[in-house]
Amino acid sequence: MVFFHGALMGLTLATIFGFGPAFFLLIQTSISKGFKKALFFDAGVLLSDIIVVALMMLTSIQLTLDHSANMMVAGITAGLIIIGFGIFTYYSKPEKIVARSEKKSAQLAEMDKKFEKIDQRFDKIEEKLDIKREGPRWYVCISKGFVMNIFNPFIWVFWMTTVATVSGSEVYEGNDSLVALFFLGTFTTVFAADILKIVGAYSLKRFFTERRMKILNQGTGIVLALCGIALIIRVIFFN
């Protein structure tokens, strides 16, 4: 039952609050870099959330972000980081995408299988020779998601409030095991929902030409930059 309550909260986060800067970069990564890279990026975002919640639960850290200069500094820093991601995404060159038709002949399908086997052999050779492939490594994708999320002060305030509310609830009565089970349900649901978003975006990959990918990169970059600017304005004028 506790896990189910956490899952309901995770569903709420994924549907109502799941469309921030990380969401747009997640979709762009899925389409341009592939399913695995997007999954690693999302793992970085989720890892930062888990670390923040764990810190709140295991220590007596008291954050003074609310209504203080610290909130402004943290918000401006996070805004600049998000703007930086936006600029980088805007100017990033789209990778070559081979559009695949749904009406493939049996002959072409057979050729694809043969080429896949050849690719697998080359993968093994590259691993032995330690040949670097183009594109970011898995740890770069994880770091990207982690940094974007961990430096957002509102993430800290949100989880700090959530942990305090759940821990102080009469239902859980400060039982750390029950609280941990609650958040396990939350993060499991959020991660599952993100996987569905990644799969959905990746399934659209075959519709994207290089020109459309360039437009997607530019659009995502603009959205990220606007989110960064909005965050800076929020902490300066609406702190």
C-alpha positions in Angstrom: 0.0 0.0 0.0 2.8 2.4 0.8 4.5 1.6 -2.5 1.2 2.2 -4.3 0.9 5.7 -2.6 4.4 6.5 -3.8 3.6 5.3 -7.3 0.6 7.6 -7.4 2.9 10.5 -6.5 5.3 9.4 -9.2 2.5 9.3 -11.7 1.6 12.8 -10.7 5.2 14.0 -11.1 5.5 12.3 -14.5 2.3 13.7 -15.9 1.9 17.1 -14.4 5.4 18.2 -13.4 7.3 16.1 -15.9 7.7 18.7 -18.7 10.6 20.9 -17.6 13.9 21.5 -19.3 15.0 17.9 -18.7 12.0 16.6 -20.6 12.8 18.4 -23.8 16.4 17.4 -23.7 15.4 13.8 -23.0 13.2 13.8 -26.1 15.9 15.4 -28.2 18.5 12.9 -27.0 16.2 10.0 -27.7 15.7 11.1 -31.3 19.2 12.2 -32.1 21.4 9.9 -30.0 19.2 6.9 -29.6 17.3 5.0 -26.9 20.4 4.0 -24.8 21.8 7.5 -24.6 18.4 8.9 -23.6 18.1 6.2 -21.0 21.5 7.1 -19.5 20.5 10.8 -19.5 17.3 10.0 -17.6 19.3 7.8 -15.2 21.4 10.9 -14.4 18.3 13.0 -13.6 16.9 10.2 -11.5 20.2 9.7 -9.7 20.3 13.3 -8.6 16.7 13.1 -7.3 17.6 10.0 -5.3 20.7 11.5 -3.8 18.8 14.6 -2.7 16.0 12.6 -1.1 18.6 10.3 0.6 20.5 13.3 2.0 17.2 14.6 3.4 16.3 11.3 5.0 19.7 10.2 6.3 21.1 13.5 7.6 19.8 16.5 9.5 20.7 18.9 6.7 18.8 22.1 6.9 18.8 24.1 3.6 18.5 27.9 3.8 17.4 28.2 0.1 14.0 29.7 0.8 13.7 33.5 0.8 17.4 34.1 1.0 20.4 35.2 -1.1 21.4 31.6 -1.4 18.2 30.9 -3.4 19.1 33.7 -5.8 22.7 32.5 -6.3 21.6 28.9 -6.8 18.8 29.9 -9.2 21.0 32.1 -11.3 23.7 29.4 -11.5 21.1 26.8 -12.5 19.6 29.2 -15.0 23.0 29.8 -16.6 23.7 26.1 -16.8 20.4 25.4 -18.5 21.0 28.3 -20.9 24.4 26.8 -21.6 22.8 23.5 -22.4 20.4 25.3 -24.7 23.1 27.1 -26.7 25.1 23.9 -27.1 21.9 22.0 -28.2 21.0 24.8 -30.6 24.3 24.8 -32.4 24.9 21.0 -32.3 25.0 19.4 -35.7 22.4 16.7 -36.4 23.7 13.2 -37.0 22.9 11.5 -40.3 19.6 9.7 -40.1 18.7 6.9 -42.5 14.9 6.9 -43.0 13.5 3.4 -42.9 10.4 2.6 -44.9 7.8 0.4 -43.3 7.2 -1.4 -46.7 10.5 -3.2 -46.9 10.9 -6.1 -49.2 11.9 -9.5 -47.9 15.2 -9.1 -49.7 16.1 -5.8 -48.1 15.1 -7.2 -44.7 17.5 -10.1 -45.2 20.3 -7.7 -46.2 19.7 -5.7 -43.1 20.2 -8.9 -41.0 23.5 -9.6 -42.7 24.6 -6.0 -42.2 23.6 -6.2 -38.5 25.8 -9.3 -38.1 28.7 -7.5 -39.8 28.2 -4.5 -37.5 28.3 -6.8 -34.5 31.6 -8.2 -35.6 33.0 -4.7 -36.1 31.7 -3.8 -32.6 33.7 -6.7 -31.1 36.8 -5.6 -33.1 36.4 -2.0 -31.9 36.1 -3.2 -28.3 39.3 -5.2 -28.6 41.2 -2.4 -30.3 39.6 0.2 -27.9 38.4 2.3 -30.9 36.3 5.3 -29.8 32.9 5.7 -31.4 31.4 9.1 -32.3 28.9 10.6 -29.9 29.0 11.0 -26.1 29.9 8.1 -23.9 27.3 6.7 -21.4 28.9 8.5 -18.5 28.7 11.8 -20.3 25.0 11.3 -20.8 24.5 10.5 -17.1 26.6 13.5 -16.0 24.6 15.8 -18.3 21.3 14.8 -16.8 22.7 14.8 -13.2 24.3 18.3 -13.5 21.2 19.8 -15.1 18.9 18.5 -12.3 21.2 18.8 -9.2 21.9 22.5 -9.7 18.2 23.4 -9.9 17.4 24.9 -6.4 13.7 24.2 -6.9 14.5 20.5 -7.0 16.1 20.7 -3.6 13.2 22.8 -2.2 10.6 20.4 -3.7 12.2 17.2 -2.3 13.0 18.9 1.0 9.3 19.8 1.4 8.2 16.3 0.2 10.5 14.4 2.5 9.4 16.5 5.5 5.7 16.1 4.7 5.9 12.3 4.1 8.2 11.7 7.2 6.0 13.8 9.4 2.8 12.2 8.2 0.7 10.2 10.7 0.5 7.3 8.2 4.3 6.7 8.3 5.0 8.1 11.8 8.7 8.7 11.0 9.3 5.1 10.0 12.3 5.3 7.7 11.6 2.0 6.1 8.0 3.0 5.1 9.3 6.4 3.8 12.0 4.7 1.8 9.3 2.3 0.3 7.1 5.3 -0.5 9.9 7.0 -2.5 10.9 3.7 -4.1 7.3 3.6 -5.6 7.7 7.3 -6.6 11.0 6.9 -8.5 10.0 3.5 -10.0 6.9 5.1 -11.5 8.8 8.2 -12.7 11.5 6.1 -14.4 8.9 3.8 -16.0 7.0 6.9 -17.4 10.2 8.3 -18.7 11.0 5.1 -20.5 7.6 5.3 -22.2 8.5 8.9 -23.3 11.8 7.8 -24.6 10.3 4.9 -26.6 7.6 7.2 -28.0 10.2 9.7 -29.1 12.5 7.0 -30.5 9.7 5.5 -32.5 9.4 8.9 -34.4 13.0 8.8 -35.4 12.4 7.4 -38.8 10.3 10.5 -39.7 13.2 12.8 -39.0 15.5 13.9 -41.8 18.7 15.9 -41.1 16.8 19.1 -41.8 14.1 18.2 -39.3 16.7 17.1 -36.8 18.4 20.5 -37.1 15.0 22.2 -36.5 14.5 19.9 -33.5 17.9 20.8 -32.0 17.3 24.5 -32.5 13.8 24.3 -31.0 15.0 22.3 -28.0 17.9 24.8 -27.6 15.5 27.7 -27.6 13.1 26.1 -25.1 16.0 25.3 -22.8 17.4 28.9 -23.0 13.9 30.3 -22.3 13.6 27.9 -19.3 16.9 29.1 -18.0 16.0 32.8 -18.4 12.6 32.2 -16.7 14.4 30.5 -13.8 16.7 33.5 -13.4 13.8 36.0 -13.6 11.9 33.9 -11.1 14.6 33.9 -8.4 15.4 37.6 -8.9 12.0 39.1 -9.0 9.7 36.5 -7.4 12.0 35.1 -4.7 
